[in-house]
Amino acid sequence: MQRAIISGIAIAILCSIIGLFLVLRRYSLFGDAIAHSSFGGIALGLMAGVYPLWTAYGVSIVSALIMTRIKDKFNISGDASIAVLLSSGIAVGLVIIGLSGGFTINIFSFLFGSILLVSINDTILILTLTGIILIVILLLYRQLLYSTFNEEQAKISGIPVEKINYLIVFMAGITVVTSIQLVGVLLISALFVIPNVTAIMYGRGFKQTSIISMGFSIFSVVAGILISYIFNITPAGTIVLFAIGIFACTIGIKSAGLLSKP
Amino acid sequence: MIAEIENLTVEYPGVKALENVSFSVNQGDFLGIIGPNGAGKSTLFSCMLGLQKKYHGTIKFFGQDIKKSQNYLKEIGYVPQKPIFEKNFPVTVNDVVRMGLRKESDESKIDEILQQLWIHELRKRRIGELSGGQQQRVFIAKALVNNPKILILDEPVTGIDQQSIDLFYSILTELNSKQNITIIWSSHDLDAVNQLANHVACLNRTLFFHGESDDFFKNPELVKQYSESSMQEHMHHH
């Protein structure tokens, strides 16, 4: 239980900060696309007898980077490239599962998450990756923010915008696969998007918005894990419902005119 | 010589956006680039700022070809026509100006520049809720925060109210006269260019005139010829 809470908090922080960059780049569903492509990687790992998350890291990061390259080179729109990435991952996964004669029980824990079963090694990996990604974000904060705000002006200011874009895709790939253990492939984009669209309604500056988003995300994860433990229901659904609850309350408060302009 | 453009030609499929454009800019010049829509002003700036790399001819800043080194960009502050960003993008005025800052150590410069442009009291507001004129001043602040030698502005007053335009012009004049910042500024507004700029370049895909602004504006025949050719281009465009 302790491990689940600690890992959950780390993943909540990671998803909200990476998700904020994706949401502001109008790339909200990119997390979903990477998650679906990781499904292919998971199936590959299960078939090959390798720990499935390792193959998922490889497949989803490589396919996300390739898709980004194709999108830039052939001028394909963001939403179309997301659709290609999303469906190809699922298709590969389904074919591999079919060829292997099916391994439905194992695949379920990846589709819906299994945070309560997280091992000590998993927890260490999650904390290490969270630490590394947060350090990278702190070091490159200005470059990441500026290229998200306005690519053209960032280029003129000497920021290597293309490299920064690939870095964001790379970090998103790591974050998604790491988070599969918490909410599973199917609900990952909820953690990327919902706390951030909620926080944008409160925060003025970027730092304030990201801290508020992390707060909402951590609250949803911790409350979701505890409630699901008490009532013996799936944590992934409960976590996402908490996040949606905060979003709905914010919309209510805003509609009633109780929330001043950020 | 701060900038030299020699025989600049830019071709898009089926059309020449710029043809054999040559002119130079000296330290302290206030150059107004005028021309109708589609005259190639934005293309010219894209080339000068290193965004458009496919062109014939040479562009030099501080004596060096910009295709060889991008270092000159450190000395340039750029203010775009209409800054494009999401209206609800969560950044404050302070955040936007800080983005432009190349060295974290110059943090105190942010306050100084915000005060100079009369937007210090707005520093904690979100950029998306400011008026067009206020936003434009924020983007000038961002462009000035590294003490650039050159300020490039692409039709910076499009869609801004007259009061803000007047304030904006007085700021430009002060930057040029008191801080000796070289200004390269494109505009539709002939009267404003006549009042502010000491040099003029009339662009209409080719360079129609380049020289001191008095030589242009005090020559009615030249102004008439330019206006007629612009009008023809305008009609052709529509």
HADDOCK unambig.tbl for C-alpha pairs under 7 A between the chains (distance, minus, plus):
assign (segid A and resid 24 and name CA) (segid B and resid 89 and name CA) 6.88 0.50 0.50
assign (segid A and resid 142 and name CA) (segid B and resid 99 and name CA) 5.91 0.50 0.50
assign (segid A and resid 146 and name CA) (segid B and resid 99 and name CA) 5.84 0.50 0.50
assign (segid A and resid 149 and name CA) (segid B and resid 85 and name CA) 6.29 0.50 0.50
assign (segid A and resid 150 and name CA) (segid B and resid 84 and name CA) 6.94 0.50 0.50
assign (segid A and resid 150 and name CA) (segid B and resid 85 and name CA) 6.53 0.50 0.50
assign (segid A and resid 156 and name CA) (segid B and resid 49 and name CA) 6.40 0.50 0.50
assign (segid A and resid 156 and name CA) (segid B and resid 73 and name CA) 6.74 0.50 0.50
assign (segid A and resid 157 and name CA) (segid B and resid 73 and name CA) 6.80 0.50 0.50
assign (segid A and resid 200 and name CA) (segid B and resid 90 and name CA) 6.28 0.50 0.50
assign (segid A and resid 203 and name CA) (segid B and resid 90 and name CA) 6.59 0.50 0.50
assign (segid A and resid 204 and name CA) (segid B and resid 90 and name CA) 5.54 0.50 0.50
assign (segid A and resid 204 and name CA) (segid B and resid 91 and name CA) 6.23 0.50 0.50
assign (segid A and resid 204 and name CA) (segid B and resid 92 and name CA) 6.17 0.50 0.50
assign (segid A and resid 204 and name CA) (segid B and resid 125 and name CA) 6.82 0.50 0.50
assign (segid A and resid 204 and name CA) (segid B and resid 126 and name CA) 5.53 0.50 0.50
assign (segid A and resid 205 and name CA) (segid B and resid 90 and name CA) 5.11 0.50 0.50
assign (segid A and resid 205 and name CA) (segid B and resid 91 and name CA) 4.19 0.50 0.50
assign (segid A and resid 205 and name CA) (segid B and resid 92 and name CA) 4.85 0.50 0.50
assign (segid A and resid 205 and name CA) (segid B and resid 95 and name CA) 6.86 0.50 0.50
assign (segid A and resid 205 and name CA) (segid B and resid 126 and name CA) 6.72 0.50 0.50
assign (segid A and resid 206 and name CA) (segid B and resid 90 and name CA) 5.23 0.50 0.50
assign (segid A and resid 206 and name CA) (segid B and resid 91 and name CA) 5.08 0.50 0.50
assign (segid A and resid 209 and name CA) (segid B and resid 90 and name CA) 6.77 0.50 0.50
assign (segid A and resid 262 and name CA) (segid B and resid 126 and name CA) 6.95 0.50 0.50
